[in-house]
Structures are given as C-alpha cells and as structure tokens.
C-alpha cells in the first residue's frame, strides 16, 4: 500500500483513536497522576513502570512510515517498532497515546505519557521543557512542490502559501527565517497533505525523510528543496527531570545501535518507502 493511501486510510482510524484517548485523559487537573499509576512531578521511574506493567508512549497516527494506524486498527512504523522493542526490553506492554505534533510536549508535562516517540526533532527550545535521550535518526527540513510549479529555493515562496503542521520545526524555521512566506498551519499531517494535494498551497514543508517517502508514492511532486537549515536529530523524549527513565532509554538506544536494531528496522520499515538514492546512513544514526 502506498504512503499516501496509508495516510488516507489512517485518517478515520487515527482520529477515532485520538478522540478516545482524549476522552480517557479527562480525569481532572492532575493529568496522568489521576490514574493512580505512580506518576510524580518528574514522571514515572523505570521501577514504577515495571510495577504497573505498562509504558505509555506518545506517537503519531498519520505519519507513515514512522507512526500510523493500519486499516485493522493496529499501529505500525519505525517509531512504533522502536517503542515495541523498548517495552519488550522493559518486560511491559505498550499503551499507545496518539498525539499531533503540537501535543508532544504537553503529553509529557501533563503525565499522560512516559515517553514520546513521534518523529521528535531535538531543538534548543524543546530541551528547555523535555529531556531528550540519545538520538536515533537524522533529519532536515525539506520542501515538496508540484513538478509543474517546482520550488527549488525558499525565496520562490515569498508571498505564497506554504503548508506546515503546527508545532513542527518547519513551522518554527519559516516563521523565524522567512516571515514573507504565508504559512498555512494545520493540526495534523493528514490535513496538511490534503490541503497540498487540493492545490490550496504552493508547497509543503516538513521533515525531508518523510517527504522523500511521500514524493515516491505521489508522481507529479518533487522534493525540490532537500535541506534547509542545519541537520538535526530525532530522539525519544521523557518528562523534564525523569533521570531514571532517561538513563535507561539512553543505555538501550546505545545497545540497540550496537546490535544493529536500527539498521534492520530501517530495511523493514523505511527502505521500501524511499527511492534508491536514499541510503541508511542518510537517515539513521549508527
């Protein structure tokens, strides 16, 4: 199934799961602590998670091949595979909590989740409010546009509409560096790409690793700008101050890198979605 078809098929299932998760989290002002699962001001420790038997992980529901909901309601993707492996290593089950990009930080601050695995780019601003573990992917901002009106420079976007998802590095970058670009901001990846396909914007900015996959499945569109700004990394995130879980995840990321987990998972989850010119070293770390 193509990336765009996966995204479209995931819209209804993902929206329903997000709505259910939202309803389930409305347990008063104490956030995740209302469940009585041992949450603290710094988040749950590794021992508390093991005792509970479940780790709560935030991820996307509409971002194939990283995190998406299949037609049967199960989750798949690169981030999901990592989450399942970490849960297995902890000896617990995963409770997936679906988020949009601008909900990742809040999901940790409110104790709704223990860990975020949602294509989370490390930035100095985000480091002030969450703790990032060892990174597992490389990423830059890219821009995709129609072949018939190809955008190869951000200067071409002056006065034009550009689709971005709220809470992403693409939104921040263009807001700060290119204020003359008209940003059309969307709550989800699905909404963003639908607006782009409908011709409501001239181009779309997002992580280049995702755009490579999307453009492969959508003839007539090209990633004309492959890299904007500095190369960044993607990493797991925990609640600020949760040293117990942070240290455990750091150790596991290093071990998984050493034993080839990320290379194997790349071949299974990402390689089929990329064109042949994209190599593992372009995307994964280690």
CORFENRA-V466779 format. One line per field, one symbol per residue. ss: DSSP state (a for helix, b for strand, c for the rest). Layout:
ss->???
This chain:
ss->ccaaaaaaaaaaaaaaaaaaaaaaccccccaaaaaccccccccccaaaaaaacbbbbbbccbbcccbbbcccccbbcaaaaaaaaaaaaaccbbbbbbccaaaaaaaaacccccbbccccbccaaaaccbbbbbbbbbbbbbbbbbaaaccccaaaacccbbbbbcccaaaaaaaaaccccbbbbbccaaaaaaaaacccccbbbbbaaaaaaaaaccccbbbbbbbbbbbbbbbbbbbcccaaaaaaaaaaaaaaaaccaaaaaaaaaaaaaccccccaaaabcc
